[in-house]
Amino acid sequence: MPIREIEPQDIAVITRFETEISMISFGDEAITDPVFHTKKLEKALRYEREGMLVLDMDGEVSGWMWITPRKNSVTKETYANFKSFYIAESCRGTAYVDELFEAGMNYCRSEEVTQIVGKVHVSNLPMRLLYKKYGFKPTHLTMELSFNGSDD
């Protein structure tokens, strides 16, 4: 299986993925500064590497999944945040999407998580469908009102 943990040399490509994820998720409020994303990834590499998965297609980073296990402060149960999921255009619609997602699910099982939380922008239909395929259910809806004249 072409899925492995992140390596330092992957950060430049994954920075681009994180920037695109930010634009999809936050629109005009997206953080698009590559330095910001690079620093965030470099810091996480030191502490969260096991949950930072890369789809490696013949030496090319073609997919990315970032998972962070956490402990609920009240129940003490371990849960996981699905922070990022990205598939390069060349691999979209292929079995590699499921392989990477399932690798993330298997990582969560190995960490004995009791729940997985994944946030997704309401307009990101492909990610919403992927979550639905794997049995995720919507639990919260954030409502916003902007006074800047935008209908979005």
C-alpha positions in Angstrom: 0.0 0.0 0.0 1.5 3.4 -1.0 0.5 5.1 2.3 3.2 6.1 4.8 3.9 8.6 7.6 4.9 12.1 6.6 8.6 12.9 6.0 10.2 16.3 6.3 10.6 16.5 2.5 6.8 16.2 2.0 6.1 19.5 3.7 6.4 21.7 0.6 3.8 19.8 -1.3 1.5 19.4 1.8 1.8 23.1 2.4 0.1 23.6 -1.0 -2.6 21.0 0.0 -3.2 22.8 3.3 -3.5 26.1 1.5 -6.1 24.7 -0.9 -8.0 23.1 2.0 -8.1 26.4 3.7 -9.5 28.1 0.6 -12.2 25.5 0.3 -13.1 25.7 4.0 -12.8 29.4 4.7 -13.1 31.2 1.3 -12.1 34.9 1.6 -11.0 34.3 5.2 -8.6 31.5 4.3 -5.0 31.6 5.4 -3.1 31.3 2.2 0.4 32.3 3.5 2.6 29.2 2.8 4.9 30.2 5.6 2.1 29.9 8.1 1.2 26.4 6.9 4.8 25.3 6.7 5.5 26.3 10.3 2.3 24.6 11.4 3.3 21.4 9.7 6.9 21.5 10.9 5.7 21.9 14.5 3.1 19.1 14.1 5.7 16.8 12.6 7.5 16.7 15.9 4.4 15.8 18.0 1.8 14.2 15.7 3.7 12.4 13.0 2.0 9.0 13.5 -1.3 10.6 12.5 0.1 12.4 9.5 -0.4 10.1 6.5 0.7 10.5 3.0 -0.4 8.8 -0.2 2.9 8.2 -2.1 2.5 7.4 -5.8 5.9 6.5 -7.2 7.7 9.1 -5.0 5.0 11.8 -5.5 2.8 13.0 -2.7 -0.7 12.5 -4.1 -2.8 12.5 -0.9 -2.7 13.7 2.6 -4.6 12.9 5.8 -3.9 14.5 9.2 -5.4 12.9 12.3 -4.9 14.0 15.9 -6.0 11.8 18.8 -7.2 13.7 21.9 -8.5 12.8 25.3 -11.9 14.1 26.4 -11.3 16.0 29.6 -14.6 14.9 31.2 -15.0 11.3 30.1 -11.3 10.5 29.6 -12.2 8.7 26.4 -9.9 9.0 23.4 -11.3 10.6 20.3 -9.7 11.7 17.1 -10.0 14.9 15.0 -9.7 14.4 11.3 -7.9 17.7 10.6 -7.1 17.4 6.9 -7.9 15.2 4.0 -6.7 16.0 0.5 -6.4 13.9 -2.8 -4.5 15.3 -5.7 -6.6 15.7 -8.8 -4.8 12.8 -10.6 -6.1 10.4 -7.9 -9.6 11.7 -7.3 -12.3 9.1 -8.0 -9.9 6.2 -7.6 -9.5 3.5 -5.0 -6.7 5.5 -3.5 -9.2 7.8 -1.9 -10.7 4.9 0.0 -7.2 3.5 0.8 -6.1 6.7 2.4 -9.3 7.2 4.3 -9.3 3.6 5.5 -5.7 3.9 6.6 -6.8 6.9 8.7 -9.6 4.8 10.2 -7.2 2.0 11.0 -4.9 4.4 12.7 -7.8 5.5 14.9 -8.5 1.9 15.8 -4.9 1.4 16.7 -5.2 4.4 19.0 -8.4 2.9 20.5 -10.4 6.0 19.8 -14.1 5.8 20.7 -15.2 8.6 18.3 -13.9 10.4 15.2 -14.8 14.1 14.6 -14.4 15.6 11.1 -15.4 19.1 10.3 -16.3 20.0 6.7 -17.5 23.1 5.0 -21.1 22.9 4.0 -20.3 23.5 0.3 -17.6 20.7 0.2 -19.9 18.0 -1.2 -17.2 15.5 -2.1 -15.9 15.4 1.5 -19.4 15.3 2.9 -20.1 12.3 0.7 -16.9 10.6 1.7 -17.8 11.0 5.4 -21.3 9.7 4.7 -19.9 6.7 2.9 -18.0 5.7 6.0 -21.0 6.2 8.4 -20.3 9.7 9.7 -23.3 11.6 10.7 -23.8 15.4 11.0 -24.1 16.6 14.5 -23.7 20.4 14.5 -24.5 23.2 12.1 -22.9 26.6 12.4 -25.1 29.5 11.3 -23.4 32.8 10.3 -24.5 36.2 9.2 -22.2 38.6 7.4 -22.8 42.4 7.3 -20.3 42.9 4.5 -22.9 42.6 1.8 -22.0 39.0 0.8 -24.6 36.4 0.4 -22.2 33.5 1.1 
